[in-house]
Amino acid sequence: MTEWITALPGLFSPGVLLKLAIISGVVFVGSLIAIPFMLVRLPVDYFDIRIPRPWMRGRNPILRTIGRVVKNVVGVLLLLAGLSMLVLPGQGLLTILIGISLMDFPGKRRLEARIVGQRLVFETVNSLRARFGKPAFVLAPAGTSKEESA
């Protein structure tokens, strides 16, 4: 492992390493601001899979499609940033959670509930919400399942 780390400066120029460090710092600071901002604005039952979560219901279909594409692109970017933050400075798991929450794919709600249901993650997001005077998230009881809604 140390051989790989010592070889890293030889693979990239100092300018590239500086740019990567700056990007990493910006993403780190951005995640410290954006993640709490998003988590405290979610409804208390957001991760309860028993509650339907329609998105942009009643809006123009073209606007819905454009919004869904933008939402999924941002979700993928946050997922990738969160994955990189698992080894770089930042709130990796929370960023991954927000990225997954923005994306649309089968089983997403169960995956979100499973991630938030992890004791450490659940305590972290709820303590963050408590700091801003928001109630703790409500999760479905274990073993509860319901078909996802769009």
SERO-35191 format. One record per atom (N, C-alpha, C): residue in three letters; x negated, z negated, y. Coordinates in steps of 0.2 Angstrom, whole numbers, padded with zeros to 4 digits, always signed. Example, Ala and Ser with C-alpha at 12.3 -4.5 7.8 and 13.67 -1.06 7.14 Angstrom:
<recs>
ALA-0066-0039-0028;ALA-0062-0039-0022;ALA-0066-0039-0016;SER-0064-0035-0011;SER-0068-0036-0005;SER-0064-0039+0000;
</recs>
This chain:
<recs>
MET-0004+0000-0006;MET+0000+0000+0000;MET-0004+0000+0006;THR-0010-0004+0006;THR-0014-0004+0012;THR-0017+0002+0013;GLU-0019+0006+0008;GLU-0022+0013+0009;GLU-0017+0017+0012;TRP-0011+0017+0011;TRP-0006+0021+0014;TRP-0006+0020+0022;ILE-0006+0013+0023;ILE-0005+0011+0030;ILE-0011+0013+0034;THR-0017+0012+0031;THR-0023+0014+0035;THR-0024+0022+0035;ALA-0021+0026+0031;ALA-0021+0033+0031;ALA-0016+0036+0036;LEU-0011+0032+0038;LEU-0006+0034+0043;LEU-0008+0037+0049;PRO-0013+0033+0053;PRO-0015+0036+0059;PRO-0019+0043+0059;GLY-0022+0044+0053;GLY-0025+0050+0052;GLY-0020+0056+0051;LEU-0014+0054+0049;LEU-0009+0060+0048;LEU-0005+0062+0054;PHE-0005+0057+0059;PHE-0001+0059+0065;PHE-0006+0058+0071;SER-0005+0062+0076;SER-0009+0061+0082;SER-0007+0055+0086;PRO-0011+0052+0090;PRO-0010+0046+0094;PRO-0003+0048+0098;GLY-0002+0054+0101;GLY+0004+0055+0105;GLY+0010+0055+0101;VAL+0010+0057+0094;VAL+0016+0057+0090;VAL+0017+0050+0088;LEU+0012+0046+0087;LEU+0013+0039+0085;LEU+0016+0035+0091;LEU+0014+0036+0097;LEU+0016+0033+0103;LEU+0024+0035+0104;LYS+0025+0041+0103;LYS+0032+0043+0104;LYS+0037+0040+0099;LEU+0034+0039+0092;LEU+0038+0036+0087;LEU+0039+0028+0089;ALA+0034+0025+0092;ALA+0034+0018+0094;ALA+0039+0018+0100;ILE+0039+0022+0104;ILE+0044+0022+0110;ILE+0051+0023+0107;ILE+0052+0028+0103;ILE+0059+0029+0100;ILE+0061+0023+0096;SER+0057+0020+0092;SER+0058+0014+0088;SER+0060+0008+0093;GLY+0057+0007+0099;GLY+0058+0002+0103;GLY+0065+0003+0107;VAL+0067+0009+0109;VAL+0073+0011+0112;VAL+0079+0010+0107;VAL+0078+0012+0101;VAL+0083+0011+0096;VAL+0084+0004+0094;PHE+0079+0000+0094;PHE+0079-0008+0093;PHE+0083-0011+0099;VAL+0081-0009+0105;VAL+0085-0012+0111;VAL+0092-0010+0111;GLY+0093-0003+0110;GLY+0100-0001+0109;GLY+0104-0004+0104;SER+0101-0005+0098;SER+0105-0009+0093;SER+0107-0016+0095;LEU+0103-0019+0099;LEU+0104-0026+0101;LEU+0110-0026+0106;ILE+0111-0021+0109;ILE+0116-0021+0114;ILE+0123-0018+0111;ALA+0122-0012+0107;ALA+0128-0008+0105;ALA+0131-0012+0099;ILE+0128-0014+0094;ILE+0131-0017+0088;ILE+0135-0023+0090;PRO+0133-0028+0094;PRO+0138-0033+0096;PRO+0144-0031+0100;PHE+0142-0026+0104;PHE+0148-0023+0108;PHE+0153-0020+0104;MET+0151-0017+0099;MET+0156-0014+0094;MET+0160-0019+0090;LEU+0156-0023+0087;LEU+0159-0028+0082;LEU+0164-0033+0086;VAL+0163-0035+0092;VAL+0167-0039+0095;VAL+0174-0036+0097;ARG+0174-0029+0097;ARG+0180-0026+0099;ARG+0184-0023+0094;LEU+0182-0024+0088;LEU+0186-0022+0082;LEU+0191-0028+0081;PRO+0197-0025+0078;PRO+0203-0030+0077;PRO+0201-0035+0071;VAL+0204-0041+0071;VAL+0202-0046+0066;VAL+0203-0043+0059;ASP+0208-0039+0058;ASP+0209-0036+0051;ASP+0206-0030+0050;TYR+0201-0028+0054;TYR+0198-0021+0053;TYR+0195-0020+0046;PHE+0192-0025+0043;PHE+0189-0024+0036;PHE+0194-0026+0030;ASP+0200-0028+0032;ASP+0205-0029+0027;ASP+0208-0023+0024;ILE+0207-0021+0018;ILE+0208-0015+0015;ILE+0216-0014+0014;ARG+0220-0019+0015;ARG+0227-0019+0014;ARG+0230-0016+0020;ILE+0227-0016+0026;ILE+0230-0014+0032;ILE+0228-0007+0033;PRO+0233-0002+0034;PRO+0231+0005+0035;PRO+0228+0005+0042;ARG+0223+0010+0043;ARG+0220+0011+0049;ARG+0220+0019+0051;PRO+0226+0021+0053;PRO+0226+0028+0055;PRO+0222+0029+0061;TRP+0219+0035+0062;TRP+0215+0036+0068;TRP+0218+0042+0072;MET+0219+0041+0078;MET+0221+0046+0083;MET+0228+0049+0081;ARG+0232+0045+0078;ARG+0239+0047+0076;ARG+0243+0049+0082;GLY+0246+0055+0081;GLY+0250+0057+0086;GLY+0247+0061+0092;ARG+0240+0062+0091;ARG+0236+0066+0096;ARG+0236+0074+0094;ASN+0234+0078+0098;ASN+0234+0085+0097;ASN+0229+0086+0091;PRO+0231+0090+0086;PRO+0227+0092+0080;PRO+0220+0094+0082;ILE+0219+0098+0087;ILE+0212+0101+0089;ILE+0208+0095+0092;LEU+0211+0091+0096;LEU+0208+0085+0098;LEU+0206+0080+0093;ARG+0210+0079+0088;ARG+0209+0075+0082;ARG+0203+0077+0078;THR+0203+0084+0077;THR+0197+0087+0073;THR+0191+0086+0077;ILE+0191+0088+0083;ILE+0184+0087+0087;ILE+0182+0080+0087;GLY+0187+0075+0088;GLY+0185+0068+0088;GLY+0182+0066+0081;ARG+0185+0068+0076;ARG+0183+0067+0069;ARG+0176+0069+0068;VAL+0174+0075+0070;VAL+0168+0078+0069;VAL+0163+0074+0073;VAL+0164+0072+0080;VAL+0160+0068+0084;VAL+0159+0062+0081;LYS+0164+0058+0078;LYS+0164+0052+0075;LYS+0159+0052+0069;ASN+0160+0057+0065;ASN+0156+0057+0059;ASN+0149+0059+0060;VAL+0147+0063+0065;VAL+0140+0064+0067;VAL+0137+0058+0070;VAL+0140+0054+0074;VAL+0138+0048+0077;VAL+0137+0043+0071;GLY+0142+0043+0066;GLY+0141+0038+0060;GLY+0135+0040+0056;VAL+0134+0046+0055;VAL+0128+0048+0051;VAL+0121+0046+0055;LEU+0121+0047+0061;LEU+0115+0045+0065;LEU+0114+0038+0065;LEU+0119+0034+0065;LEU+0119+0027+0065;LEU+0117+0024+0058;LEU+0119+0028+0053;LEU+0117+0026+0046;LEU+0110+0027+0045;LEU+0107+0033+0047;LEU+0100+0035+0047;LEU+0096+0030+0051;ALA+0098+0028+0057;ALA+0095+0023+0061;ALA+0095+0016+0058;GLY+0100+0014+0055;GLY+0101+0008+0051;GLY+0096+0008+0045;LEU+0096+0013+0041;LEU+0091+0014+0036;LEU+0084+0013+0038;SER+0082+0016+0044;SER+0075+0016+0046;SER+0074+0009+0048;MET+0079+0005+0051;MET+0078-0002+0053;MET+0078-0007+0048;LEU+0079-0005+0042;LEU+0077-0009+0036;LEU+0070-0010+0036;VAL+0066-0006+0038;VAL+0058-0006+0038;VAL+0055-0007+0045;LEU+0059-0005+0050;LEU+0057-0005+0057;LEU+0061-0011+0060;PRO+0059-0013+0066;PRO+0063-0018+0070;PRO+0070-0016+0071;GLY+0075-0021+0070;GLY+0082-0019+0072;GLY+0086-0022+0067;GLN+0093-0021+0069;GLN+0098-0024+0065;GLN+0100-0019+0060;GLY+0096-0018+0055;GLY+0098-0013+0050;GLY+0104-0013+0046;LEU+0106-0019+0043;LEU+0112-0019+0040;LEU+0118-0018+0044;LEU+0118-0021+0050;LEU+0124-0021+0055;LEU+0125-0014+0057;THR+0119-0010+0058;THR+0119-0003+0061;THR+0122+0001+0055;ILE+0120+0000+0049;ILE+0122+0004+0043;ILE+0130+0003+0043;LEU+0132-0003+0044;LEU+0139-0005+0043;LEU+0143-0001+0049;ILE+0141-0001+0055;ILE+0144+0003+0060;ILE+0144+0010+0059;GLY+0139+0013+0056;GLY+0138+0020+0054;GLY+0143+0022+0049;ILE+0144+0017+0044;ILE+0148+0019+0038;ILE+0155+0018+0041;SER+0157+0014+0046;SER+0163+0013+0048;SER+0166+0019+0052;LEU+0161+0023+0055;LEU+0163+0029+0059;LEU+0164+0035+0055;MET+0161+0035+0049;MET+0161+0041+0044;MET+0167+0041+0040;ASP+0169+0047+0038;ASP+0175+0047+0034;ASP+0173+0050+0027;PHE+0174+0046+0022;PHE+0173+0048+0015;PHE+0177+0044+0010;PRO+0178+0046+0004;PRO+0182+0043-0001;PRO+0179+0036-0002;GLY+0183+0031-0003;GLY+0180+0024-0004;GLY+0177+0020+0001;LYS+0177+0023+0007;LYS+0174+0020+0013;LYS+0176+0013+0014;ARG+0183+0012+0014;ARG+0185+0005+0016;ARG+0183+0000+0011;ARG+0183+0002+0005;ARG+0181-0003+0000;ARG+0173-0004+0001;LEU+0169+0001+0002;LEU+0162-0001+0003;LEU+0161-0005+0010;GLU+0165-0004+0015;GLU+0164-0008+0021;GLU+0166-0015+0019;ALA+0172-0016+0016;ALA+0174-0023+0014;ALA+0169-0026+0009;ARG+0166-0022+0005;ARG+0160-0025+0001;ARG+0154-0027+0005;ILE+0152-0023+0009;ILE+0146-0025+0013;ILE+0148-0031+0018;VAL+0154-0031+0021;VAL+0155-0037+0025;VAL+0157-0043+0021;GLY+0159-0042+0015;GLY+0161-0048+0011;GLY+0154-0051+0008;GLN+0148-0049+0009;GLN+0142-0052+0007;GLN+0142-0058+0012;ARG+0140-0064+0009;ARG+0140-0070+0013;ARG+0136-0070+0019;LEU+0130-0067+0019;LEU+0126-0067+0025;LEU+0128-0063+0030;VAL+0131-0057+0028;VAL+0133-0052+0033;VAL+0140-0055+0036;PHE+0144-0058+0032;PHE+0150-0060+0035;PHE+0149-0066+0040;GLU+0145-0070+0038;GLU+0143-0076+0042;GLU+0140-0073+0049;THR+0136-0068+0048;THR+0132-0065+0054;THR+0137-0062+0059;VAL+0142-0058+0056;VAL+0146-0054+0061;VAL+0151-0059+0064;ASN+0153-0064+0060;ASN+0158-0069+0062;ASN+0155-0074+0068;SER+0149-0076+0067;SER+0145-0080+0072;SER+0144-0076+0078;LEU+0143-0069+0078;LEU+0143-0065+0083;LEU+0149-0065+0087;ARG+0155-0064+0083;ARG+0161-0064+0086;ARG+0163-0070+0090;ALA+0161-0076+0086;ALA+0162-0083+0089;ALA+0159-0084+0096;ARG+0153-0081+0097;ARG+0149-0082+0103;ARG+0153-0078+0109;PHE+0157-0073+0107;PHE+0161-0070+0112;PHE+0168-0072+0112;GLY+0170-0077+0109;GLY+0176-0080+0109;GLY+0181-0076+0105;LYS+0179-0072+0100;LYS+0184-0068+0096;LYS+0185-0072+0089;PRO+0190-0071+0086;PRO+0192-0074+0079;PRO+0188-0071+0074;ALA+0187-0074+0068;ALA+0183-0072+0063;ALA+0187-0066+0059;PHE+0183-0061+0056;PHE+0187-0056+0053;PHE+0190-0059+0047;VAL+0196-0055+0045;VAL+0200-0057+0039;VAL+0198-0052+0034;LEU+0197-0054+0028;LEU+0196-0049+0022;LEU+0201-0050+0017;ALA+0203-0045+0013;ALA+0208-0045+0008;ALA+0205-0050+0002;PRO+0209-0054-0001;PRO+0207-0058-0006;PRO+0203-0054-0012;ALA+0199-0057-0015;ALA+0195-0053-0021;ALA+0200-0050-0026;GLY+0198-0044-0028;GLY+0203-0041-0033;GLY+0208-0037-0030;THR+0209-0038-0023;THR+0215-0034-0020;THR+0213-0027-0019;SER+0217-0022-0020;SER+0215-0015-0019;SER+0221-0012-0016;LYS+0220-0007-0012;LYS+0226-0003-0010;LYS+0223+0004-0008;GLU+0227+0009-0009;GLU+0224+0016-0007;GLU+0222+0016+0000;GLU+0217+0020+0002;GLU+0215+0021+0009;GLU+0220+0025+0012;SER+0221+0024+0019;SER+0225+0028+0023;SER+0220+0032+0028;ALA+0222+0038+0030;ALA+0218+0041+0035;ALA+0218+0038+0041;
</recs>
